[in-house]
C-alpha cells in the first residue's frame, strides 16, 4: 500500500519502518476491499433499490480511514472493514429499527446476488462476510446525518469552538442500536457518532508530516499531481506507523485475552495527543510512549480519555466497571516502554530484542528485517554509534537499559 524504496536499512528507523510496512494492509488487499465496498454502494444506490430515494452513500471509517490498519495475527483472522451507510432520511419519519431493517434488506439482496452468506445482524450494524480467500468482512453501520443536533449539544456543554468548526463537527451522524429502549419508536434521541470529525482531528495531529510524505512520494514517483491531490492512503506518517506498531504489540501481548485488551481507539487517541510532528518513527515512538499517559484525565475520580471531537464522551468508560481493562492498559504501556526502549537505546543494529520480536510476531519481524538487511551486514554496531554518536550518548543508553532492568519500565529512562 505505502510505496517504499528498495533500499537497505542504515538505521533502526529503517528497520522499524520495514516492520510497520509489513504490518500494513497489502496494496492489493486494500484495493480489493475498496472495490467491494464501492460495489456495495453502487448496489444500494441502483434505480431498483428500495433505498434509492434516500440517496445512500457508503464510506469507510475506523482504521481504514485513519491509515492505521494492522495485519491480522494469523491467516485465519480477517481485516475488519468498518463502513458507514449514510442515508438522507429523517428521525421524524424513521425509527432506528426501520432504518436498520431497510439497510439490512438491501445488503441481504446484495449478498444473495453474489452467492454470499446471509449478513449477520449485530447490535448496531450488519456484517457482510466474504469468501475465506478475501480475508476480510465488512461491518455496515446504518446512519442519518445529525450535525445540527450534535453541534447544539456541544454548544450547550460549552465547547463553542468545536461546535463552530465544521470540519470537526459538521459530519456527525445518528446511528442505530437495537439495545436502545426507543429502538422501534420515533425519537430524536438516537445514539450519535462522529467518525469523520475524529479522522479530521487525527489528520490535523500529523498535518506537517502528511504533507511532507506526499511531497516525497510525488518527487520519487515523478507524480505530476499536486500534493493535495495525492490520496492519503498512498503514504504513511510516523504517527500512523507508531500506532500500527503499538496496536500489533498489544495484539500479541493479549493474544489470549482479546476481551480485556486495551482498545484501539484509546491507543490511537493517546498516541495522537502525545505526537508532536516528529520526523522519524523512533522519535515518534519515544515521544508517544513517554507522554501518552499524560492525556488520561481524571473527572470526579473517574479515568477519562476524552473523544477529542466530543469531550463529554469517555473512550475509557468501561474502566470503572471492568478494572481489569484499566490494569491491562497500564501493564501494556509499561511493557511497550520497556520493549521499545531496549530496542531504540541499546540493541545492536540489525537485531530486534527477543521480547520485542515476540510481541510484534517473530515470523513477520524476521521477514521484515531480512528484506532490508544485506546478508553480509555486521550486526554488532550499537544503535547510537550510527551517525557518529558520542561516547556519552552510548554510555547514557547503557545506563538507560540498566535502569529499566533495575527499576522497571515506569522509570522512563529513554526521556532525555
C-alpha positions as CSV (number, residue, x, y, z in Angstrom):
1,X,0.0,0.0,0.0
2,X,2.6,2.5,1.0
3,X,5.3,3.0,-1.6
4,X,8.7,2.1,-0.3
5,X,12.2,2.4,-1.8
6,X,14.0,-0.8,-2.4
7,X,16.9,0.2,-0.1
8,X,18.9,-1.4,2.6
9,X,18.5,-0.4,6.2
10,X,21.0,2.1,7.6
11,X,19.4,2.8,11.0
12,X,16.9,1.4,13.5
13,X,14.3,3.7,11.9
14,X,14.6,1.8,8.6
15,X,14.0,-1.5,10.3
16,X,11.1,-0.1,12.3
17,X,9.6,1.3,9.1
18,X,10.0,-2.1,7.4
19,X,8.2,-3.8,10.2
20,X,5.4,-1.2,10.0
21,X,5.2,-1.7,6.3
22,X,4.9,-5.5,6.8
23,X,2.0,-4.8,9.3
24,X,0.1,-2.6,6.8
25,X,-2.6,-4.0,4.6
26,X,-1.1,-5.0,1.2
27,X,-1.9,-2.7,-1.6
28,X,-3.8,-5.4,-3.5
29,X,-5.9,-6.2,-0.5
30,X,-6.7,-2.6,0.1
31,X,-7.8,-2.1,-3.5
32,X,-9.9,-5.3,-3.3
33,X,-11.7,-4.0,-0.1
34,X,-12.2,-0.6,-1.7
35,X,-13.7,-2.2,-4.9
36,X,-16.0,-4.3,-2.8
37,X,-17.4,-1.5,-0.7
38,X,-17.8,0.7,-3.7
39,X,-19.7,-2.1,-5.4
40,X,-22.0,-2.3,-2.4
41,X,-22.5,1.4,-2.5
42,X,-23.5,1.2,-6.2
43,X,-25.9,-1.6,-5.4
44,X,-27.6,0.3,-2.6
45,X,-28.0,3.3,-4.9
46,X,-29.1,1.4,-8.0
47,X,-32.5,2.6,-9.5
48,X,-34.3,-0.6,-8.3
49,X,-33.0,-0.2,-4.7
50,X,-35.6,0.4,-2.0
51,X,-33.2,2.9,-0.6
52,X,-32.6,4.9,-3.8
53,X,-34.8,7.8,-2.7
54,X,-32.7,8.2,0.4
55,X,-29.5,8.8,-1.6
56,X,-27.4,6.1,0.2
57,X,-23.6,6.6,0.4
58,X,-21.0,4.1,1.6
59,X,-17.7,5.3,3.1
60,X,-15.1,3.7,5.4
61,X,-14.3,4.8,8.9
62,X,-12.1,3.5,11.7
63,X,-8.6,2.3,10.9
64,X,-9.2,2.1,7.1
65,X,-9.9,5.9,7.2
66,X,-7.2,6.7,9.7
67,X,-4.5,4.7,7.8
68,X,-3.7,2.6,10.9
69,X,-4.9,-0.8,9.6
70,X,-2.9,-3.6,11.1
71,X,-2.4,-7.1,9.6
72,X,-4.3,-9.8,11.4
73,X,-2.2,-12.0,13.7
74,X,-2.9,-15.2,11.7
75,X,-4.2,-16.0,8.2
76,X,-7.3,-17.4,9.9
77,X,-8.1,-13.9,11.1
78,X,-9.7,-11.2,9.0
79,X,-9.4,-7.5,8.3
80,X,-12.4,-5.7,9.8
81,X,-13.6,-3.1,7.3
82,X,-15.9,-0.6,9.1
83,X,-18.3,1.2,6.8
84,X,-21.0,3.9,7.3
85,X,-24.1,3.7,5.2
86,X,-25.4,7.2,5.4
87,X,-28.9,7.9,4.1
88,X,-30.6,11.3,3.8
89,X,-33.6,10.4,5.9
90,X,-35.2,12.0,9.0
91,X,-35.6,10.8,12.5
92,X,-39.0,12.4,12.4
93,X,-40.2,9.7,10.0
94,X,-37.9,6.8,10.6
95,X,-37.4,4.6,13.6
96,X,-33.9,3.1,14.2
97,X,-35.4,-0.3,13.5
98,X,-37.0,0.8,10.2
99,X,-33.7,2.3,9.1
100,X,-31.6,-0.8,10.1
101,X,-34.1,-3.2,8.6
102,X,-34.2,-1.3,5.3
103,X,-30.4,-1.3,5.0
104,X,-30.3,-5.0,6.1
105,X,-32.8,-5.9,3.4
106,X,-30.7,-4.4,0.6
107,X,-27.4,-5.8,2.0
108,X,-29.0,-9.2,2.1
109,X,-30.1,-8.9,-1.6
110,X,-26.6,-7.9,-2.5
111,X,-25.2,-11.0,-0.7
112,X,-27.7,-13.3,-2.4
113,X,-26.9,-11.9,-5.8
114,X,-23.3,-12.8,-5.3
115,X,-23.9,-16.2,-3.7
116,X,-22.6,-14.9,-0.3
117,X,-23.7,-15.9,3.2
118,X,-26.6,-14.0,4.6
119,X,-25.4,-10.9,6.5
120,X,-25.2,-11.2,10.3
121,X,-27.1,-8.6,12.4
122,X,-25.1,-7.0,15.1
123,X,-26.1,-4.6,17.7
124,X,-25.5,-1.5,15.5
125,X,-24.6,-2.8,12.1
126,X,-24.8,-5.6,9.5
127,X,-21.8,-7.8,8.9
128,X,-21.2,-8.9,5.4
129,X,-19.0,-12.0,5.2
130,X,-16.9,-12.6,2.1
131,X,-15.4,-15.9,1.0
132,X,-12.5,-17.1,3.1
133,X,-9.9,-16.1,0.5
134,X,-10.9,-12.4,0.7
135,X,-9.7,-12.3,4.4
136,X,-12.0,-9.5,5.3
137,X,-15.5,-8.8,6.4
138,X,-17.4,-5.5,6.3
139,X,-19.5,-4.0,9.1
140,X,-22.1,-1.8,7.6
141,X,-23.5,0.8,10.0
142,X,-26.8,2.5,9.1
143,X,-26.8,6.2,9.8
144,X,-28.5,9.5,9.3
145,X,-26.9,13.0,9.2
146,X,-27.1,14.6,12.6
147,X,-24.7,17.6,12.6
148,X,-27.2,20.3,13.8
149,X,-28.1,18.3,17.0
150,X,-24.5,17.3,17.6
151,X,-23.3,20.9,17.3
152,X,-26.1,22.3,19.5
153,X,-25.2,19.8,22.2
154,X,-21.5,20.8,22.0
155,X,-22.6,24.5,22.4
156,X,-24.8,23.6,25.4
157,X,-21.8,21.9,27.0
158,X,-19.5,25.0,26.4
159,X,-17.5,23.6,23.5
160,X,-18.2,26.6,21.3
161,X,-15.0,26.4,19.2
162,X,-15.5,22.7,18.5
163,X,-19.2,23.2,17.5
164,X,-18.2,26.1,15.2
165,X,-15.5,24.1,13.4
166,X,-17.4,22.4,10.6
167,X,-14.5,20.0,9.7
168,X,-14.7,18.6,13.3
169,X,-18.4,18.6,14.0
170,X,-20.2,19.1,10.7
171,X,-20.3,15.5,9.6
172,X,-21.8,13.9,12.8
173,X,-24.3,11.1,12.3
174,X,-27.1,9.4,14.2
175,X,-26.7,5.6,14.3
176,X,-28.9,2.6,15.0
177,X,-28.7,0.5,18.2
178,X,-31.1,-2.4,18.8
179,X,-30.5,-2.3,22.6
180,X,-32.0,1.2,22.9
181,X,-35.3,1.5,24.7
182,X,-36.7,3.6,21.8
183,X,-35.3,1.4,19.0
184,X,-38.7,0.8,17.4
185,X,-40.2,4.2,18.2
186,X,-40.0,7.6,16.6
187,X,-37.4,9.5,18.7
188,X,-34.9,12.3,18.2
189,X,-32.6,10.8,20.9
190,X,-30.5,8.4,18.7
191,X,-27.0,7.4,19.6
192,X,-24.5,9.8,17.9
193,X,-21.1,9.2,16.3
194,X,-18.6,11.4,14.5
195,X,-16.0,9.2,12.8
196,X,-15.2,11.8,10.1
197,X,-14.7,14.6,12.6
198,X,-12.4,12.3,14.5
199,X,-10.5,11.5,11.3
200,X,-10.1,15.2,10.6
201,X,-8.7,15.7,14.1
202,X,-6.3,12.8,13.7
203,X,-5.1,14.1,10.4
204,X,-4.6,17.5,12.0
205,X,-2.2,16.0,14.5
206,X,0.1,15.0,11.7
207,X,-0.6,17.6,9.0
208,X,3.1,18.6,8.6
209,X,4.4,15.1,8.1
210,X,1.4,14.0,5.9
211,X,2.2,16.9,3.5
212,X,5.9,16.1,3.6
213,X,5.3,12.4,2.9
214,X,3.2,13.2,-0.1
215,X,5.8,15.6,-1.4
216,X,8.5,13.0,-1.1
217,X,6.3,10.5,-2.9
218,X,5.5,12.9,-5.7
219,X,9.2,13.6,-6.2
220,X,10.2,10.0,-6.0
221,X,7.5,8.7,-8.3
222,X,7.6,11.8,-10.5
223,X,3.9,12.4,-9.9
224,X,2.6,15.4,-11.8
225,X,-0.4,15.8,-9.5
226,X,-0.3,18.4,-6.7
227,X,0.5,17.2,-3.2
228,X,-3.2,17.9,-2.2
229,X,-4.3,15.5,-5.0
230,X,-2.3,12.5,-3.7
231,X,-4.7,10.2,-1.7
232,X,-3.9,10.0,2.0
233,X,-3.7,6.2,1.8
234,X,-0.7,6.3,-0.5
235,X,1.6,7.4,2.3
236,X,2.3,6.8,6.0
237,X,3.4,9.2,8.6
238,X,5.5,8.4,11.8
239,X,2.2,8.8,13.8
240,X,0.4,6.2,11.7
241,X,3.3,3.8,11.8
242,X,3.7,4.2,15.5
243,X,0.0,3.4,16.1
244,X,0.4,0.3,13.9
245,X,3.4,-0.9,15.9
246,X,1.7,-0.3,19.2
247,X,-1.5,-2.0,18.2
248,X,0.4,-5.0,17.0
249,X,2.4,-5.1,20.3
250,X,-1.0,-5.0,22.1
251,X,-2.4,-7.8,19.9
252,X,0.5,-10.1,20.5
253,X,0.6,-9.4,24.3
254,X,-3.1,-10.1,24.7
255,X,-3.5,-12.8,22.1
256,X,-5.2,-15.0,24.7
257,X,-7.3,-12.3,26.3
258,X,-8.9,-10.3,23.4
259,X,-11.9,-9.3,25.6
260,X,-9.8,-7.3,28.0
261,X,-7.0,-5.9,25.8
262,X,-6.6,-2.1,25.5
263,X,-8.9,-0.9,22.8
264,X,-7.6,0.7,19.6
265,X,-9.4,4.0,20.0
266,X,-7.7,4.6,23.3
267,X,-4.3,3.8,22.0
268,X,-4.8,5.8,18.8
269,X,-6.2,8.9,20.7
270,X,-3.5,9.0,23.3
271,X,-0.8,8.4,20.7
272,X,-2.1,11.3,18.6
273,X,-2.3,13.6,21.6
274,X,1.3,12.8,22.5
275,X,2.7,13.0,19.0
276,X,4.4,16.3,18.2
277,X,5.1,16.1,14.4
278,X,8.3,14.1,15.0
279,X,10.0,13.4,11.6
280,X,11.2,9.9,12.4
281,X,9.4,6.8,13.7
282,X,11.9,6.2,16.5
283,X,11.4,9.8,17.8
284,X,7.6,9.5,17.4
285,X,7.6,6.3,19.5
286,X,9.8,7.8,22.2
287,X,7.6,10.9,22.5
288,X,4.3,8.9,22.4
289,X,5.4,6.2,24.9
290,X,6.8,8.9,27.2
291,X,3.8,11.1,27.2
292,X,0.6,9.3,26.2
293,X,-0.4,8.6,29.9
294,X,-0.5,12.4,30.5
295,X,-3.6,12.6,28.4
296,X,-5.6,10.3,30.6
297,X,-7.5,12.8,32.7
298,X,-9.5,12.3,35.9
299,X,-13.0,13.6,36.3
300,X,-14.7,13.1,39.7
301,X,-12.4,10.3,40.4
302,X,-13.0,8.5,37.1
303,X,-10.3,8.0,34.5
304,X,-11.2,9.9,31.3
305,X,-9.9,9.5,27.8
306,X,-12.0,12.1,26.0
307,X,-13.2,11.9,22.5
308,X,-11.4,14.9,21.0
309,X,-14.4,15.8,18.9
310,X,-16.9,15.2,21.7
311,X,-15.2,15.7,25.0
312,X,-18.2,14.6,27.1
313,X,-17.7,11.1,25.6
314,X,-15.2,8.9,27.6
315,X,-13.5,6.3,25.5
316,X,-12.4,4.6,28.8
317,X,-16.0,4.4,30.1
318,X,-15.6,0.6,30.6
319,X,-12.7,1.0,33.0
320,X,-14.7,1.8,36.2
321,X,-16.9,-1.3,35.9
322,X,-14.2,-3.5,34.4
323,X,-11.0,-2.5,36.3
324,X,-9.1,-5.3,34.5
325,X,-9.2,-3.2,31.4
326,X,-7.6,-0.3,33.0
327,X,-5.0,-2.5,34.7
328,X,-4.2,-4.2,31.4
329,X,-3.7,-0.8,29.7
330,X,-1.2,0.2,32.4
331,X,0.5,-3.1,32.1
332,X,0.7,-2.9,28.3
333,X,2.1,0.6,28.3
334,X,4.8,-0.4,30.8
335,X,5.7,-3.4,28.7
336,X,5.7,-1.4,25.5
337,X,8.0,1.2,27.1
338,X,10.4,-1.5,28.2
339,X,10.4,-3.4,24.9
340,X,10.9,-0.4,22.6
341,X,13.4,1.3,24.9
342,X,15.5,-1.8,24.8
343,X,15.5,-1.7,21.0
344,X,15.9,2.0,20.5
345,X,18.6,2.6,23.0
346,X,20.9,-0.4,23.2
347,X,20.1,-3.1,20.7
348,X,22.8,-3.8,18.1
349,X,21.9,-2.6,14.7
350,X,20.2,-5.3,12.6
351,X,18.8,-7.2,15.5
352,X,15.4,-6.9,17.3
353,X,15.4,-7.9,21.0
354,X,13.7,-11.2,21.6
355,X,10.9,-9.7,23.8
356,X,10.0,-7.1,21.2
357,X,10.2,-9.6,18.4
358,X,7.9,-11.9,20.3
359,X,5.4,-9.1,20.8
360,X,5.4,-8.0,17.2
361,X,5.4,-11.5,15.7
362,X,8.7,-13.4,15.2
363,X,7.9,-14.5,11.6
364,X,6.8,-11.1,10.5
365,X,9.7,-9.3,12.2
366,X,12.3,-11.7,10.7
367,X,10.9,-11.3,7.2
368,X,10.8,-7.5,7.5
369,X,14.3,-7.3,8.8
370,X,15.6,-9.7,6.1
371,X,14.0,-7.5,3.5
372,X,16.2,-4.5,4.3
373,X,19.4,-6.1,5.6
374,X,22.2,-7.4,3.4
375,X,23.4,-10.9,4.2
376,X,26.9,-9.7,5.0
377,X,25.8,-6.9,7.3
378,X,27.7,-6.9,10.6
379,X,25.2,-6.6,13.3
380,X,27.4,-5.8,16.2
381,X,27.3,-2.0,15.8
382,X,25.4,-0.4,18.7
383,X,22.4,1.8,17.7
384,X,23.8,5.1,18.9
385,X,27.1,4.6,17.2
386,X,25.4,5.0,13.8
387,X,25.8,8.6,12.6
388,X,28.7,9.2,14.9
389,X,27.1,9.2,18.3
390,X,29.3,10.2,21.1
391,X,30.7,8.0,23.9
392,X,28.5,9.9,26.3
393,X,25.4,9.0,24.3
394,X,26.3,5.4,24.2
395,X,27.0,5.4,27.9
396,X,23.7,7.0,28.6
397,X,22.0,4.3,26.5
398,X,23.7,1.6,28.6
399,X,22.6,3.3,31.8
400,X,19.0,3.5,30.4
401,X,18.8,-0.2,29.9
402,X,20.3,-0.9,33.3
403,X,17.7,1.4,34.9
404,X,14.8,-0.4,33.1
405,X,16.1,-3.7,34.4
406,X,16.6,-2.4,37.9
407,X,13.6,-0.1,38.4
408,X,11.1,-1.3,35.8
409,X,9.8,0.4,32.6
410,X,7.9,3.1,34.6
411,X,11.3,4.8,35.1
412,X,11.1,6.0,31.5
413,X,14.9,6.2,31.1
414,X,14.7,7.0,27.4
415,X,13.5,10.5,28.2
416,X,16.3,13.0,27.5
